[in-house]
Amino acid sequence: MAKFYVGKGMEQYLAMLGNLEFRTDELIGEAIYEGAKIVADEVSRAIDTIPSREKGSSSGVYEDQRQGLKDGFGIARLKNENGYLNVKLGFDGYNKHVTKTYPNGQPNALIARSINSGTSFAPKYPFVDRTTRNCKSEAEAAMMAKIDSGIKQIAGG
């Protein structure tokens, strides 16, 4: 009858799998932030490409609106939603563009949405949609590289 011997190599392998199991959420979270950082950097650059708006014009943004979008853009904390780890990129706060309706400044999310989707009086300029679509593969590659390097680090080589 044949004998099967499990030596130190198998014990080390099982220990490495155990370590990987306990650090999976942390490793995935780091990878998600790595991908989100790439998308966020690209969206921040895309804000500069939005056409400028002059007095009397209906399209584009004023400079104080553009600065508000830059200042209010960010990455939210990682959330576990029914087993799915997610981060959100978005616009928060108010810009310094004062109007009769918004005497303390306009909401950045409102301005970003109106530029990206258009309004009844201004054409759409889908800077968020276009940017996220264009950098998707780069973000996915960065996330995979982060996971691969984390697995190699856990495996000890």
N, C-alpha and C positions, 0 to 999 in steps of 0.2 A: 504494500500500500504506500502511496506517495505521501510525503510530509510537506507541509507548507510552513515555512519559518518567517515570522514577522519580526524584523529586527528594528534597530534604532531609526532607520530611515522612515519606516511606517509610523513610528511614534512621533517623530518630528513633523511628519506630514499632517498627522491628525491634530497635533498641537497648533500648527500653523492654520489649519482650517478652523479650529476653535477660536483663535485670535481674530481671524477674519470675520467670523460670525459676530463677535462682540463689537467690532469696529465698523461694521457695514454701514449703519446709519450715519456715523460721523464721516466716513469716507464718501458716501453719496452726497451728503450735505456740502462738503468741500467742493466736490465736482460740480454741483448745481450752482454754487456761488461763482465758480470759475467761468462757467458758461454765461451766467447772468452778467458778470463783469464785462465780458466781451460785447454782449448785446447793449448794455448800458453805455459803454464808451462810444459805440457806433451811433446810438440814438442821440447822445450828447453832441456828436459831430454833425448829425443831420439837422439839429436845431439851427445851426449856423447857415444851413442851405435854404432855409425858409425865406422866401422873398420878403424884402422890406416893404413896409407900407408907408405911403406918404399921406399927408392930410388930404381928405377928400376921396381917396382911393378905397375900394372895398375889399381888396385882396392883400394878403401878406400880414406881417406883424409889425407893430411899433417896436423900437429898440427896448423900451422898458418891459414890454411883454416877452420879448426874446430872452432878456436877462432873467425875468421871473421864471420862465420855463427851464432855463439852465440851473437856476438856484433851487428850484422845487423838484427837480427830477432825482429819483433815487431807487434803491433796491430795498424792499421790505424784508423783514425777518423770515427765516425758513419756517414753514408750517407743515405739520403732518395732517393731511386731510384724508381720513379713511385709508391710511396706508400709502398715500401719494405724497411725496415730499415736494413742496412747491415754494418758489419765491415769486414775488410780483414786482414788476418794474412799473413805476408810475410817477405822476405829477402830484405834488402836495403843496399846500399853502396858497398864498396870494401874491400877485405881482404888484408893482407900484403904479399901474395905469389906472387912474381914477376916472370914473364916469358917474353919471347921475344915478344909475342903478347900483353901482358898486363904489360908494364913496371911500371905502378903505382899501380898494384895489380889487382886481378881478381874480377869480379862482383860476389857478394854473391848469387844473384838470379840464375846466370848461374851455379855455383857450386852446389847449392841445387837441381836445376832441373836435372843436369847431374847425380847426385848421386841417386836421387829418381827414375828417368826414365831409367838410364843406357845410355851408349854410344856404339859406334861401337867397342871400345877397353876395356870398363869396364862394368862389370855386374851391373844390377840395385840393389839398396838397398832402397826399398820404405819406408823410415823412416817417411815421412810426411803422406803418404796414410794410413799406418798401424796405426799410432798414432791417427789420426783423427777418424778412424773407431772404434778404441778401446775405446776412451773416449767420444764418441757421447752421450751415454745414461747418463753419469755422468754430462756432460755439460747441457743437456736438463733438468735434474733433478734440477741442480743449478739455471737454468733460471726460472723454474716453482716455486721454493722456493722463489726466489727474487720477482717474481710477486705476489705470495700469501702474502708474508709479506708486500709488498707495498699496496696491497688492504686492508689488515687488518689495516694498519697504517692509511690509508685514512678513513676507516670506523670507526675508533676510538676505536679499540679493537681488 
